[in-house]
Amino acid sequence: MQISNSTVILILYMIAILSSQHGTAQAQTGAPGAPAKKMEEVYKNIQSLQGLPADQLPATMQFFESALGVGCQYCHVQGAFEKDDKTQKNTARKMIQMVTAINRDTFQGKREVTCNTCHRGAEEPEGIPEIPDAWPRQETTSATPATAPTYPASDLILGKFADSLGGITALENVTSRSIQGTVTLANGRQAKVEIFSELPGKRATVIHLENGDSTTI
């Protein structure tokens, strides 16, 4: 794997800064066999990363840089990393606390959410995705529309009905009629009904109920 010159310079620069401010690696880890020192025991002004091994700080800072696509000076004062002059440093501390709480309360302490989950190499996370102006339209097939069914004319149907009853002349001589059927009452029950009509303008309706007939004239 080839490493670019800029990457080598960045690594050497970080090593020089850490060595000048915090001593050698032996000062961080202590004598052989001794417990590893914590970040707050080796570095100055450690707040959100207390309790972590001191030798993990460089890798942690590199992770932050990659997640946000920034350099050391984005949060730190050059030559005085312990200072809190930049608001980005305090914001980073709040973000660390937020991510820690999410993993603790939602994922049983597993590291499921990190800076990169939202930032993806950008200083500002993109909260709303790009939404297309319109949904892609489905191509419609140029199928031949179905032909509507054809029915005989109403006059033809009525004419055949009149012929079955003896023709128009016979119907004109009819002066009375009776109809039998069923009717649904207000209570939901059904009853038999008879309707008698006679010209001119006479009509009687009889509904056969359980407690007697109801007649309307």
TORPA-4810 file (N, C-alpha, C, O; in nm, 3 decimals):
<nodes>
NODE_1_0.085_-0.120_0.000_0.000_0.000_0.000_0.088_0.124_0.000_0.178_0.134_0.084_M
NODE_2_0.066_0.217_-0.090_0.144_0.339_-0.100_0.080_0.449_-0.018_-0.043_0.464_-0.017_Q
NODE_3_0.162_0.526_0.051_0.114_0.637_0.134_0.162_0.766_0.070_0.280_0.779_0.036_I
NODE_4_0.070_0.860_0.054_0.105_0.986_-0.011_0.195_1.068_0.080_0.198_1.048_0.201_S
NODE_5_0.268_1.163_0.018_0.358_1.250_0.095_0.282_1.334_0.196_0.331_1.359_0.306_N
NODE_6_0.159_1.379_0.158_0.081_1.462_0.251_0.042_1.384_0.375_0.037_1.439_0.485_S
NODE_7_0.013_1.253_0.357_-0.024_1.170_0.472_0.095_1.153_0.565_0.081_1.158_0.687_T
NODE_8_0.213_1.131_0.506_0.334_1.114_0.587_0.364_1.241_0.666_0.398_1.235_0.784_V
NODE_9_0.350_1.356_0.600_0.377_1.484_0.668_0.280_1.503_0.784_0.320_1.548_0.891_I
NODE_10_0.150_1.469_0.763_0.051_1.485_0.868_0.083_1.396_0.988_0.072_1.439_1.102_L
NODE_11_0.124_1.272_0.960_0.158_1.180_1.070_0.278_1.231_1.148_0.277_1.231_1.271_I
NODE_12_0.381_1.276_1.076_0.500_1.327_1.144_0.468_1.452_1.224_0.523_1.473_1.333_L
NODE_13_0.379_1.536_1.170_0.342_1.658_1.242_0.270_1.625_1.372_0.298_1.686_1.476_Y
NODE_14_0.178_1.530_1.368_0.105_1.492_1.489_0.200_1.431_1.593_0.189_1.458_1.712_M
NODE_15_0.293_1.347_1.544_0.388_1.286_1.638_0.474_1.392_1.705_0.501_1.384_1.824_I
NODE_16_0.517_1.491_1.626_0.601_1.597_1.683_0.525_1.679_1.786_0.580_1.712_1.891_A
NODE_17_0.400_1.712_1.756_0.320_1.791_1.850_0.297_1.715_1.979_0.315_1.769_2.088_I
NODE_18_0.256_1.588_1.966_0.228_1.509_2.086_0.354_1.486_2.168_0.350_1.487_2.291_L
NODE_19_0.465_1.465_2.100_0.590_1.440_2.173_0.636_1.564_2.247_0.684_1.554_2.360_S
NODE_20_0.623_1.680_2.184_0.671_1.804_2.247_0.585_1.844_2.365_0.634_1.906_2.459_S
NODE_21_0.457_1.809_2.362_0.367_1.854_2.469_0.356_1.753_2.582_0.340_1.791_2.698_Q
NODE_22_0.363_1.628_2.548_0.326_1.527_2.648_0.434_1.422_2.674_0.409_1.323_2.743_H
NODE_23_0.552_1.443_2.621_0.661_1.351_2.652_0.661_1.230_2.562_0.588_1.226_2.463_G
NODE_24_0.738_1.135_2.596_0.757_1.015_2.516_0.646_0.916_2.542_0.564_0.932_2.632_T
NODE_25_0.647_0.810_2.458_0.545_0.706_2.475_0.560_0.635_2.608_0.462_0.587_2.664_A
NODE_26_0.683_0.629_2.659_0.703_0.564_2.788_0.635_0.641_2.899_0.587_0.582_2.995_Q
NODE_27_0.630_0.772_2.886_0.563_0.853_2.987_0.413_0.830_2.984_0.345_0.845_3.085_A
NODE_28_0.360_0.792_2.865_0.216_0.768_2.854_0.179_0.634_2.916_0.079_0.624_2.988_Q
NODE_29_0.256_0.534_2.888_0.219_0.399_2.931_0.284_0.360_3.062_0.239_0.265_3.127_T
NODE_30_0.389_0.432_3.103_0.456_0.399_3.227_0.555_0.287_3.207_0.581_0.245_3.094_G
NODE_31_0.611_0.239_3.314_0.711_0.132_3.309_0.645_0.003_3.265_0.525_-0.016_3.282_A
NODE_32_0.727_-0.090_3.207_0.672_-0.219_3.165_0.605_-0.290_3.282_0.661_-0.297_3.392_P
NODE_33_0.483_-0.343_3.256_0.408_-0.412_3.360_0.319_-0.322_3.441_0.231_-0.372_3.512_G
NODE_34_0.338_-0.192_3.435_0.253_-0.099_3.510_0.122_-0.077_3.435_0.118_-0.089_3.313_A
NODE_35_0.012_-0.045_3.507_-0.117_-0.020_3.441_-0.106_0.096_3.343_-0.038_0.195_3.369_P
NODE_36_-0.174_0.082_3.228_-0.171_0.188_3.127_-0.235_0.314_3.183_-0.338_0.308_3.250_A
NODE_37_-0.174_0.427_3.154_-0.227_0.553_3.204_-0.348_0.596_3.123_-0.362_0.563_3.005_K
NODE_38_-0.435_0.672_3.188_-0.554_0.725_3.123_-0.520_0.855_3.051_-0.417_0.918_3.076_K
NODE_39_-0.610_0.894_2.960_-0.586_1.015_2.883_-0.570_1.137_2.972_-0.483_1.220_2.949_M
NODE_40_-0.655_1.148_3.073_-0.650_1.266_3.159_-0.524_1.270_3.245_-0.489_1.375_3.299_E
NODE_41_-0.454_1.155_3.257_-0.330_1.150_3.334_-0.209_1.194_3.251_-0.105_1.231_3.306_E
NODE_42_-0.223_1.190_3.120_-0.110_1.222_3.032_-0.131_1.354_2.961_-0.037_1.433_2.948_V
NODE_43_-0.254_1.380_2.915_-0.282_1.500_2.837_-0.358_1.602_2.922_-0.420_1.567_3.023_Y
NODE_44_-0.352_1.726_2.880_-0.416_1.835_2.953_-0.560_1.857_2.905_-0.592_1.840_2.788_K
NODE_45_-0.645_1.894_3.000_-0.782_1.938_2.971_-0.863_1.831_2.897_-0.935_1.862_2.802_N
NODE_46_-0.852_1.707_2.940_-0.934_1.599_2.885_-1.065_1.595_2.963_-1.063_1.582_3.085_I
NODE_47_-1.177_1.606_2.895_-1.307_1.610_2.962_-1.398_1.496_2.918_-1.443_1.417_3.002_Q
NODE_48_-1.427_1.486_2.788_-1.524_1.387_2.741_-1.465_1.250_2.718_-1.540_1.154_2.699_S
NODE_49_-1.334_1.236_2.719_-1.269_1.108_2.692_-1.198_1.054_2.815_-1.106_0.973_2.802_L
NODE_50_-1.237_1.098_2.932_-1.172_1.051_3.055_-1.196_0.901_3.075_-1.304_0.849_3.046_Q
NODE_51_-1.093_0.835_3.124_-1.102_0.692_3.152_-1.051_0.604_3.041_-1.032_0.484_3.062_G
NODE_52_-1.028_0.661_2.922_-0.977_0.582_2.810_-0.825_0.577_2.815_-0.762_0.669_2.866_L
NODE_53_-0.765_0.470_2.762_-0.618_0.461_2.762_-0.556_0.577_2.685_-0.609_0.618_2.581_P
NODE_54_-0.446_0.628_2.735_-0.382_0.745_2.674_-0.331_0.715_2.534_-0.330_0.805_2.449_A
NODE_55_-0.290_0.591_2.507_-0.234_0.560_2.376_-0.341_0.555_2.266_-0.307_0.539_2.149_D
NODE_56_-0.470_0.567_2.304_-0.577_0.566_2.205_-0.614_0.706_2.157_-0.695_0.720_2.065_Q
NODE_57_-0.557_0.809_2.217_-0.595_0.945_2.179_-0.560_0.978_2.033_-0.645_1.033_1.963_L
NODE_58_-0.437_0.949_1.985_-0.407_0.982_1.844_-0.504_0.917_1.746_-0.551_0.982_1.653_P
NODE_59_-0.534_0.788_1.766_-0.627_0.720_1.676_-0.767_0.779_1.686_-0.838_0.787_1.586_A
NODE_60_-0.807_0.820_1.807_-0.938_0.881_1.824_-0.947_1.013_1.750_-1.048_1.041_1.685_T
NODE_61_-0.843_1.094_1.758_-0.843_1.222_1.688_-0.845_1.201_1.536_-0.912_1.275_1.464_M
NODE_62_-0.772_1.100_1.488_-0.773_1.071_1.345_-0.911_1.027_1.298_-0.952_1.058_1.187_Q
NODE_63_-0.982_0.955_1.384_-1.118_0.913_1.348_-1.209_1.034_1.334_-1.289_1.041_1.240_F
NODE_64_-1.198_1.130_1.428_-1.278_1.252_1.419_-1.247_1.328_1.290_-1.338_1.377_1.222_F
NODE_65_-1.119_1.338_1.256_-1.079_1.408_1.134_-1.141_1.345_1.010_-1.192_1.414_0.922_E
NODE_66_-1.136_1.212_1.003_-1.190_1.143_0.886_-1.341_1.155_0.879_-1.397_1.170_0.770_S
NODE_67_-1.408_1.148_0.994_-1.554_1.153_0.995_-1.606_1.288_0.950_-1.710_1.296_0.885_A
NODE_68_-1.532_1.398_0.985_-1.577_1.532_0.951_-1.502_1.593_0.833_-1.539_1.700_0.784_L
NODE_69_-1.396_1.525_0.787_-1.319_1.580_0.677_-1.244_1.707_0.713_-1.236_1.798_0.631_G
NODE_70_-1.190_1.715_0.835_-1.122_1.836_0.882_-0.983_1.799_0.933_-0.944_1.682_0.932_V
NODE_71_-0.908_1.901_0.978_-0.777_1.881_1.036_-0.776_1.917_1.183_-0.880_1.952_1.240_G
NODE_72_-0.658_1.909_1.246_-0.647_1.935_1.390_-0.693_2.076_1.426_-0.759_2.097_1.528_C
NODE_73_-0.657_2.174_1.340_-0.686_2.314_1.372_-0.835_2.348_1.364_-0.875_2.459_1.398_Q
NODE_74_-0.917_2.253_1.319_-1.062_2.279_1.316_-1.115_2.296_1.458_-1.203_2.379_1.482_Y
NODE_75_-1.063_2.218_1.552_-1.107_2.226_1.692_-0.999_2.283_1.784_-1.031_2.345_1.885_C
NODE_76_-0.871_2.261_1.751_-0.762_2.294_1.842_-0.688_2.420_1.800_-0.685_2.458_1.683_H
NODE_77_-0.631_2.484_1.900_-0.541_2.598_1.876_-0.403_2.542_1.847_-0.350_2.462_1.924_V
NODE_78_-0.345_2.583_1.737_-0.215_2.530_1.699_-0.110_2.560_1.806_-0.092_2.675_1.847_Q
NODE_79_-0.041_2.456_1.849_0.062_2.470_1.951_0.009_2.474_2.093_0.089_2.477_2.187_G
NODE_80_-0.121_2.474_2.111_-0.182_2.475_2.245_-0.312_2.397_2.240_-0.421_2.453_2.253_A
NODE_81_-0.300_2.266_2.220_-0.417_2.182_2.201_-0.510_2.181_2.322_-0.629_2.150_2.309_F
NODE_82_-0.458_2.213_2.440_-0.540_2.206_2.562_-0.637_2.322_2.575_-0.729_2.315_2.657_E
NODE_83_-0.621_2.428_2.499_-0.705_2.547_2.513_-0.845_2.523_2.456_-0.865_2.441_2.367_K
NODE_84_-0.942_2.598_2.511_-1.082_2.586_2.469_-1.127_2.710_2.393_-1.244_2.748_2.402_D
NODE_85_-1.039_2.773_2.319_-1.072_2.898_2.252_-1.172_2.880_2.139_-1.245_2.974_2.107_D
NODE_86_-1.177_2.764_2.078_-1.264_2.743_1.963_-1.395_2.675_2.004_-1.395_2.577_2.080_K
NODE_87_-1.505_2.730_1.953_-1.636_2.673_1.986_-1.652_2.531_1.932_-1.728_2.451_1.988_T
NODE_88_-1.581_2.499_1.824_-1.593_2.365_1.767_-1.549_2.258_1.867_-1.600_2.146_1.864_Q
NODE_89_-1.455_2.292_1.954_-1.407_2.194_2.050_-1.516_2.161_2.152_-1.537_2.044_2.185_K
NODE_90_-1.584_2.264_2.201_-1.694_2.240_2.295_-1.810_2.168_2.227_-1.876_2.084_2.289_N
NODE_91_-1.834_2.201_2.100_-1.939_2.130_2.027_-1.904_1.983_2.012_-1.991_1.896_2.025_T
NODE_92_-1.776_1.954_1.985_-1.733_1.815_1.972_-1.755_1.739_2.102_-1.794_1.622_2.100_A
NODE_93_-1.729_1.803_2.215_-1.752_1.737_2.344_-1.900_1.702_2.362_-1.933_1.594_2.410_R
NODE_94_-1.987_1.794_2.324_-2.132_1.768_2.335_-2.172_1.652_2.244_-2.255_1.569_2.280_K
NODE_95_-2.113_1.648_2.125_-2.145_1.540_2.032_-2.098_1.405_2.086_-2.166_1.304_2.070_M
NODE_96_-1.982_1.403_2.151_-1.932_1.279_2.211_-2.029_1.231_2.319_-2.060_1.112_2.326_I
NODE_97_-2.075_1.323_2.403_-2.171_1.286_2.507_-2.301_1.236_2.447_-2.360_1.140_2.498_Q
NODE_98_-2.347_1.300_2.339_-2.472_1.259_2.275_-2.461_1.118_2.217_-2.549_1.035_2.238_M
NODE_99_-2.352_1.092_2.143_-2.333_0.962_2.081_-2.318_0.853_2.188_-2.372_0.744_2.173_V
NODE_100_-2.246_0.884_2.296_-2.231_0.788_2.405_-2.365_0.753_2.466_-2.392_0.637_2.496_T
NODE_101_-2.451_0.853_2.486_-2.583_0.830_2.544_-2.671_0.747_2.450_-2.745_0.659_2.495_A
NODE_102_-2.663_0.774_2.320_-2.744_0.697_2.224_-2.704_0.550_2.226_-2.790_0.463_2.232_I
NODE_103_-2.575_0.522_2.222_-2.530_0.383_2.223_-2.561_0.315_2.355_-2.595_0.196_2.358_N
NODE_104_-2.551_0.389_2.465_-2.578_0.330_2.597_-2.727_0.300_2.614_-2.763_0.192_2.660_R
NODE_105_-2.812_0.394_2.578_-2.955_0.381_2.606_-3.030_0.302_2.500_-3.136_0.246_2.528_D
NODE_106_-2.978_0.297_2.378_-3.051_0.235_2.268_-2.990_0.104_2.223_-3.062_0.013_2.181_T
NODE_107_-2.858_0.091_2.230_-2.790_-0.026_2.175_-2.712_-0.103_2.281_-2.612_-0.168_2.249_F
NODE_108_-2.756_-0.096_2.406_-2.694_-0.172_2.515_-2.543_-0.150_2.524_-2.469_-0.243_2.556_Q
NODE_109_-2.498_-0.029_2.495_-2.358_0.004_2.508_-2.272_-0.033_2.389_-2.152_-0.005_2.389_G
NODE_110_-2.330_-0.095_2.287_-2.252_-0.129_2.168_-2.228_-0.003_2.084_-2.312_0.087_2.082_K
NODE_111_-2.115_0.001_2.017_-2.082_0.119_1.936_-2.148_0.106_1.799_-2.084_0.066_1.702_R
NODE_112_-2.275_0.141_1.793_-2.350_0.135_1.668_-2.353_0.272_1.598_-2.352_0.278_1.476_E
NODE_113_-2.356_0.380_1.677_-2.362_0.516_1.621_-2.230_0.586_1.648_-2.180_0.582_1.761_V
NODE_114_-2.173_0.650_1.547_-2.049_0.726_1.560_-2.066_0.860_1.490_-2.172_0.890_1.435_T
NODE_115_-1.960_0.941_1.492_-1.963_1.069_1.419_-1.991_1.047_1.271_-2.063_1.124_1.208_C
NODE_116_-1.932_0.940_1.218_-1.945_0.915_1.074_-2.086_0.873_1.035_-2.120_0.880_0.917_N
NODE_117_-2.168_0.829_1.131_-2.304_0.788_1.099_-2.380_0.901_1.031_-2.458_0.877_0.939_T
NODE_118_-2.358_1.024_1.077_-2.429_1.139_1.020_-2.340_1.226_0.931_-2.385_1.273_0.827_C
NODE_119_-2.216_1.247_0.972_-2.132_1.344_0.901_-2.084_1.292_0.765_-2.086_1.366_0.667_H
NODE_120_-2.042_1.167_0.759_-1.999_1.108_0.632_-1.892_1.192_0.562_-1.898_1.213_0.441_R
NODE_121_-1.793_1.240_0.640_-1.684_1.316_0.582_-1.713_1.463_0.559_-1.636_1.529_0.490_G
NODE_122_-1.821_1.515_0.614_-1.858_1.656_0.595_-1.868_1.725_0.731_-1.906_1.662_0.830_A
NODE_123_-1.835_1.855_0.735_-1.843_1.929_0.861_-1.987_1.934_0.912_-2.011_1.917_1.032_E
NODE_124_-2.081_1.957_0.822_-2.222_1.966_0.861_-2.295_1.843_0.806_-2.291_1.819_0.686_E
NODE_125_-2.361_1.766_0.892_-2.435_1.650_0.841_-2.555_1.694_0.758_-2.616_1.797_0.785_P
NODE_126_-2.586_1.616_0.658_-2.700_1.647_0.571_-2.823_1.579_0.628_-2.841_1.458_0.616_E
NODE_127_-2.910_1.660_0.691_-3.026_1.604_0.759_-3.137_1.560_0.667_-3.208_1.464_0.697_G
NODE_128_-3.152_1.628_0.554_-3.261_1.597_0.462_-3.201_1.549_0.330_-3.119_1.619_0.271_I
NODE_129_-3.240_1.431_0.284_-3.184_1.381_0.158_-3.241_1.457_0.039_-3.344_1.524_0.050_P
NODE_130_-3.174_1.446_-0.073_-3.224_1.507_-0.195_-3.345_1.428_-0.245_-3.337_1.307_-0.268_E
NODE_131_-3.456_1.499_-0.261_-3.580_1.435_-0.305_-3.608_1.478_-0.448_-3.608_1.598_-0.476_I
NODE_132_-3.633_1.387_-0.539_-3.661_1.426_-0.678_-3.788_1.508_-0.686_-3.879_1.493_-0.605_P
NODE_133_-3.792_1.595_-0.787_-3.909_1.682_-0.805_-4.035_1.602_-0.832_-4.144_1.643_-0.790_D
NODE_134_-4.024_1.493_-0.900_-4.142_1.412_-0.932_-4.102_1.265_-0.936_-3.989_1.231_-0.969_A
NODE_135_-4.197_1.180_-0.902_-4.172_1.037_-0.907_-4.161_0.994_-1.053_-4.229_1.050_-1.139_W
NODE_136_-4.078_0.897_-1.082_-4.068_0.850_-1.221_-4.201_0.793_-1.268_-4.265_0.712_-1.200_P
NODE_137_-4.240_0.836_-1.384_-4.368_0.790_-1.439_-4.351_0.655_-1.508_-4.251_0.628_-1.575_R
NODE_138_-4.451_0.571_-1.488_-4.449_0.442_-1.554_-4.495_0.458_-1.698_-4.590_0.531_-1.727_Q
NODE_139_-4.425_0.389_-1.787_-4.462_0.397_-1.927_-4.594_0.323_-1.950_-4.611_0.209_-1.909_E
NODE_140_-4.684_0.391_-2.017_-4.815_0.332_-2.046_-4.810_0.263_-2.181_-4.754_0.316_-2.278_T
NODE_141_-4.867_0.146_-2.186_-4.871_0.071_-2.311_-4.986_0.121_-2.397_-5.093_0.156_-2.347_T
NODE_142_-4.962_0.125_-2.526_-5.065_0.172_-2.619_-5.154_0.056_-2.662_-5.162_0.022_-2.780_S
NODE_143_-5.221_-0.005_-2.563_-5.310_-0.117_-2.594_-5.440_-0.065_-2.652_-5.486_0.044_-2.617_A
NODE_144_-5.499_-0.141_-2.740_-5.625_-0.102_-2.802_-5.736_-0.109_-2.698_-5.755_-0.214_-2.637_T
NODE_145_-5.809_0.001_-2.676_-5.915_-0.002_-2.575_-6.024_-0.102_-2.611_-6.055_-0.124_-2.728_P
NODE_146_-6.080_-0.163_-2.507_-6.184_-0.263_-2.529_-6.308_-0.197_-2.587_-6.345_-0.086_-2.549_A
NODE_147_-6.370_-0.266_-2.679_-6.492_-0.215_-2.742_-6.609_-0.228_-2.646_-6.631_-0.334_-2.588_T
NODE_148_-6.684_-0.119_-2.630_-6.799_-0.121_-2.539_-6.907_-0.213_-2.594_-6.933_-0.213_-2.714_A
NODE_149_-6.969_-0.292_-2.505_-7.075_-0.383_-2.554_-7.194_-0.304_-2.607_-7.223_-0.194_-2.559_P
NODE_150_-7.261_-0.360_-2.703_-7.380_-0.296_-2.762_-7.506_-0.368_-2.715_-7.508_-0.490_-2.704_T
NODE_151_-7.610_-0.291_-2.689_-7.738_-0.344_-2.644_-7.848_-0.297_-2.738_-7.833_-0.195_-2.805_Y
NODE_152_-7.958_-0.371_-2.743_-8.070_-0.328_-2.829_-8.134_-0.200_-2.776_-8.125_-0.173_-2.656_P
NODE_153_-8.197_-0.125_-2.860_-8.262_-0.001_-2.821_-8.375_-0.030_-2.723_-8.437_-0.136_-2.726_A
NODE_154_-8.400_0.070_-2.634_-8.505_0.053_-2.533_-8.642_0.036_-2.596_-8.725_-0.040_-2.544_S
NODE_155_-8.668_0.104_-2.707_-8.799_0.090_-2.773_-8.822_-0.053_-2.818_-8.934_-0.103_-2.812_D
NODE_156_-8.717_-0.118_-2.864_-8.730_-0.257_-2.909_-8.763_-0.348_-2.792_-8.845_-0.439_-2.806_L
NODE_157_-8.699_-0.324_-2.676_-8.725_-0.407_-2.558_-8.869_-0.388_-2.511_-8.939_-0.486_-2.483_I
NODE_158_-8.914_-0.261_-2.501_-9.050_-0.234_-2.456_-9.152_-0.289_-2.556_-9.260_-0.333_-2.517_L
NODE_159_-9.117_-0.284_-2.682_-9.210_-0.338_-2.782_-9.230_-0.487_-2.767_-9.342_-0.538_-2.778_G
NODE_160_-9.117_-0.560_-2.740_-9.130_-0.704_-2.720_-9.210_-0.735_-2.594_-9.286_-0.832_-2.591_K
NODE_161_-9.194_-0.652_-2.488_-9.269_-0.674_-2.366_-9.419_-0.652_-2.390_-9.503_-0.729_-2.343_F
NODE_162_-9.450_-0.546_-2.465_-9.592_-0.519_-2.495_-9.652_-0.630_-2.580_-9.767_-0.668_-2.560_A
NODE_163_-9.575_-0.683_-2.673_-9.626_-0.792_-2.757_-9.657_-0.915_-2.674_-9.752_-0.988_-2.704_D
NODE_164_-9.574_-0.941_-2.567_-9.599_-1.059_-2.484_-9.728_-1.046_-2.404_-9.784_-1.146_-2.360_S
NODE_165_-9.775_-0.922_-2.386_-9.899_-0.898_-2.311_-10.019_-0.877_-2.403_-10.128_-0.843_-2.356_L
NODE_166_-10.000_-0.897_-2.531_-10.112_-0.883_-2.624_-10.103_-0.762_-2.714_-10.193_-0.740_-2.795_G
NODE_167_-9.999_-0.684_-2.702_-9.981_-0.569_-2.789_-10.023_-0.439_-2.723_-10.081_-0.440_-2.614_G
NODE_168_-9.993_-0.326_-2.791_-10.023_-0.193_-2.737_-10.173_-0.174_-2.721_-10.218_-0.114_-2.624_I
NODE_169_-10.250_-0.224_-2.816_-10.396_-0.206_-2.810_-10.453_-0.274_-2.688_-10.540_-0.218_-2.621_T
NODE_170_-10.406_-0.394_-2.657_-10.456_-0.467_-2.540_-10.419_-0.395_-2.411_-10.498_-0.391_-2.317_A
NODE_171_-10.298_-0.338_-2.407_-10.256_-0.267_-2.286_-10.339_-0.140_-2.264_-10.364_-0.101_-2.150_L
NODE_172_-10.380_-0.077_-2.373_-10.461_0.044_-2.359_-10.598_0.015_-2.301_-10.663_0.104_-2.246_E
NODE_173_-10.644_-0.109_-2.313_-10.776_-0.147_-2.260_-10.770_-0.192_-2.115_-10.874_-0.218_-2.054_N
NODE_174_-10.649_-0.202_-2.057_-10.635_-0.243_-1.917_-10.673_-0.127_-1.827_-10.620_-0.017_-1.843_V
NODE_175_-10.766_-0.148_-1.732_-10.811_-0.042_-1.642_-10.780_-0.072_-1.496_-10.803_0.013_-1.410_T
NODE_176_-10.728_-0.192_-1.464_-10.695_-0.226_-1.325_-10.577_-0.322_-1.324_-10.544_-0.388_-1.422_S
NODE_177_-10.514_-0.327_-1.206_-10.403_-0.420_-1.190_-10.384_-0.450_-1.042_-10.428_-0.373_-0.957_R
NODE_178_-10.318_-0.562_-1.011_-10.285_-0.600_-0.873_-10.141_-0.648_-0.868_-10.092_-0.717_-0.958_S
NODE_179_-10.074_-0.610_-0.760_-9.932_-0.645_-0.742_-9.916_-0.712_-0.606_-9.972_-0.664_-0.507_I
NODE_180_-9.842_-0.820_-0.600_-9.812_-0.890_-0.475_-9.660_-0.898_-0.456_-9.585_-0.919_-0.551_Q
NODE_181_-9.618_-0.882_-0.331_-9.475_-0.889_-0.303_-9.448_-0.881_-0.155_-9.536_-0.909_-0.073_G
NODE_182_-9.325_-0.843_-0.119_-9.286_-0.827_0.021_-9.228_-0.687_0.041_-9.175_-0.627_-0.052_T
NODE_183_-9.240_-0.637_0.164_-9.189_-0.506_0.199_-9.108_-0.517_0.328_-9.145_-0.593_0.418_V
NODE_184_-8.998_-0.443_0.338_-8.916_-0.441_0.459_-8.965_-0.330_0.550_-8.968_-0.214_0.509_T
NODE_185_-9.002_-0.364_0.673_-9.056_-0.268_0.768_-8.944_-0.192_0.839_-8.826_-0.224_0.821_L
NODE_186_-8.981_-0.092_0.920_-8.882_-0.010_0.990_-8.802_-0.091_1.091_-8.687_-0.058_1.119_A
NODE_187_-8.862_-0.198_1.146_-8.791_-0.282_1.243_-8.703_-0.387_1.177_-8.644_-0.471_1.245_N
NODE_188_-8.695_-0.384_1.044_-8.611_-0.478_0.971_-8.682_-0.605_0.928_-8.626_-0.684_0.852_G
NODE_189_-8.804_-0.626_0.976_-8.877_-0.746_0.938_-8.946_-0.726_0.803_-8.968_-0.614_0.758_R
NODE_190_-8.979_-0.838_0.741_-9.048_-0.833_0.613_-9.192_-0.881_0.628_-9.225_-0.965_0.711_Q
NODE_191_-9.276_-0.822_0.545_-9.419_-0.858_0.548_-9.471_-0.863_0.405_-9.418_-0.796_0.316_A
NODE_192_-9.575_-0.943_0.384_-9.637_-0.951_0.252_-9.720_-0.826_0.227_-9.780_-0.770_0.318_K
NODE_193_-9.722_-0.782_0.100_-9.796_-0.662_0.064_-9.872_-0.688_-0.066_-9.824_-0.759_-0.155_V
NODE_194_-9.992_-0.629_-0.076_-10.074_-0.637_-0.196_-10.116_-0.496_-0.234_-10.159_-0.418_-0.149_E
NODE_195_-10.104_-0.464_-0.362_-10.140_-0.331_-0.410_-10.244_-0.348_-0.522_-10.222_-0.419_-0.620_I
NODE_196_-10.357_-0.282_-0.503_-10.465_-0.288_-0.602_-10.486_-0.147_-0.656_-10.495_-0.051_-0.579_F
NODE_197_-10.494_-0.135_-0.789_-10.518_-0.005_-0.850_-10.620_-0.019_-0.963_-10.626_-0.123_-1.030_S
NODE_198_-10.700_0.088_-0.983_-10.805_0.088_-1.086_-10.824_0.229_-1.135_-10.825_0.324_-1.057_E
NODE_199_-10.839_0.243_-1.265_-10.865_0.373_-1.324_-11.010_0.413_-1.299_-11.099_0.328_-1.300_L
NODE_200_-11.032_0.543_-1.275_-10.933_0.651_-1.271_-10.892_0.684_-1.130_-10.977_0.727_-1.051_P
NODE_201_-10.767_0.667_-1.093_-10.709_0.717_-0.968_-10.745_0.643_-0.842_-10.739_0.703_-0.734_G
NODE_202_-10.782_0.517_-0.849_-10.814_0.442_-0.729_-10.697_0.348_-0.697_-10.639_0.284_-0.784_K
NODE_203_-10.665_0.342_-0.564_-10.551_0.259_-0.524_-10.569_0.217_-0.379_-10.613_0.296_-0.295_R
NODE_204_-10.534_0.091_-0.350_-10.540_0.039_-0.213_-10.417_-0.047_-0.190_-10.378_-0.128_-0.274_A
NODE_205_-10.356_-0.027_-0.071_-10.237_-0.103_-0.033_-10.267_-0.176_0.096_-10.311_-0.115_0.194_T
NODE_206_-10.243_-0.308_0.098_-10.268_-0.390_0.217_-10.137_-0.457_0.257_-10.078_-0.532_0.179_V
NODE_207_-10.092_-0.430_0.382_-9.971_-0.493_0.436_-10.015_-0.591_0.543_-10.081_-0.551_0.639_I
NODE_208_-9.980_-0.718_0.529_-10.020_-0.823_0.621_-9.918_-0.832_0.735_-9.812_-0.892_0.720_H
NODE_209_-9.953_-0.771_0.852_-9.866_-0.770_0.969_-9.899_-0.884_1.062_-10.001_-0.952_1.043_L
NODE_210_-9.814_-0.907_1.163_-9.835_-1.017_1.257_-9.959_-0.993_1.342_-10.029_-1.088_1.378_E
NODE_211_-9.986_-0.866_1.375_-10.101_-0.836_1.461_-10.220_-0.786_1.382_-10.312_-0.727_1.439_N
NODE_212_-10.221_-0.808_1.249_-10.335_-0.767_1.168_-10.291_-0.693_1.043_-10.175_-0.652_1.031_G
NODE_213_-10.384_-0.677_0.951_-10.354_-0.610_0.825_-10.357_-0.459_0.842_-10.435_-0.405_0.920_D
NODE_214_-10.269_-0.391_0.765_-10.268_-0.246_0.760_-10.307_-0.206_0.618_-10.238_-0.241_0.522_S
NODE_215_-10.419_-0.131_0.606_-10.474_-0.097_0.475_-10.466_0.053_0.455_-10.503_0.131_0.542_T
NODE_216_-10.416_0.092_0.337_-10.410_0.233_0.300_-10.483_0.250_0.167_-10.452_0.183_0.068_T
NODE_217_-10.580_0.341_0.167_-10.660_0.365_0.045_-10.632_0.505_-0.005_-10.688_0.547_-0.107_I
</nodes>
